[in-house]
């Protein structure tokens, strides 16, 4: 089958969908179209999607809510389209988990450039699809539930984590034994606490270590790699329940 990136375009404006579809196909991308959240969910269930272009305003559920829903279940890159170009609106999209933001009307060439940049960042890291799609991630006796956004310790206790800490731990658990730079961690953990990550990934890691490490001063799970970033050392198993 084709190896070209598969783009899902979710927009209720048929003219916009068709315009993007024609332009992307001329550039060699595979394209699937959806008019609303229901169509988005079906396309994601039916096919492997490499990137989602998601409209900010949709008839059955706004794009921000769908972006949040999608990000809770998947790390697929998301570019949001919107007529609303205000800074608070852009920040709302980014904090919900979007990787980039394009304001209508837009240049098709600019959209392709942004798609290429987002896919390049996503492809810089090795992808284990079994971990990225698993509902449950287990490591060293710990259980991390993606949908419930809940961490259970080896002795069965629920460990309270902030949204930012959950997103950071998911980023680590989806990329075990891989050295991640601070910028990569910020991109991977992008969610409602993206701004907090930008201000200090090291602070967030320190807080997470205090909750999962036996001795945070001598961490065994999240180790610093001099001049490069951090590595999550445990073996991670992905499963559905």
Protein Blocks (a to p, Z undefined) as FASTA:
>chain_A
ZZbdcdddddfblklmmmmmmmmmmnopacdddfbfklmmmmmmmpccfbdcddfbdfbo
pfklmmmmmmmmoccdcddddfblcfklmmmmmmnopabdcdddddfklmmmmmmmmmmm
mmmpccdfklmmpmbdceehiacdfklopacdfkopacdddfklmmmmmmmmmmghiacd
fklmmmmmgcfklmmmmnommlmmmmmmmmmgmblmlcfklccdehkbpcdfbdcdddfZ
Z
